[in-house]
Amino acid sequence: MTNHALPHGPLAPNTIHLCVDMQNVFADDTEWKTPWMPRVLPVVEEIASRHTADTIFTRFIPPDRPQDVSGAWRKYFKRWHQFTRAEVDPHLLDLVPSLARLVPPATVVDKPVYSPFYRPELMDILRRRETDTLIITGAETDVCVLAAVFDAMDRGFRILLVKDALCSSADETHDALMTVYASRFSHQVELVDADAILAAWSEV
């Protein structure tokens, strides 16, 4: 499979793989477990291991305590207080081991909310690397990946969403978002398979 498999043509040399929140807390047996993660992890590993220096992993890092945040986030973390840093096993906030071993040369960006663009660190890295194309994988399709995609769209990035490298806890909302991307955002979001990405990226 070659570059013509990508809807909007060949990849740019400054393409970055943005892998969202593939952490133990979503892989292990917790209340936040994402059942699909074992199915997509080998695909994410393949992309990240082939392009390690061009991979940025994000981690969702809760506050120390619910009272450290405000508004609806305080209510959220009162409900999920067991995942605040004062209570959670720190291991759960780490990347899953097969991805953690890639850091460095892969990079990690931590975030306190759903979107990795909330703080300037990610954009600082992307500007330094003159990135205009993002390959997005990770968890969950309908939460943090969704937030990353919309913020990336607002910033004008070309976005390639790897269908077989996304995981969610809910089939219905995952499928609904795939339909929305295809029908409403096809000029900004390209839905692709990992094989097409790997083939195209190997030719850059």
Secondary structure, DSSP 8 states (H G I E B T S, - for coil): --GGGSTT-S--TT-EEEEE--BHHHHSSSTT--TTHHHHHHHHHHHHHHTGGGEEEEEE---SSGGGS-HHHHHHHHHTGGGSTTTS-GGGGSB-HHHHTTTTTSEEEEESSS-TTSSTHHHHHHHHTT--EEEEEEE-TTTHHHHHHHHHHHTT-EEEEEEEEEE-S-HHHHHHHHHHHHHH-TTTEEEE-HHHHHHHHHT-
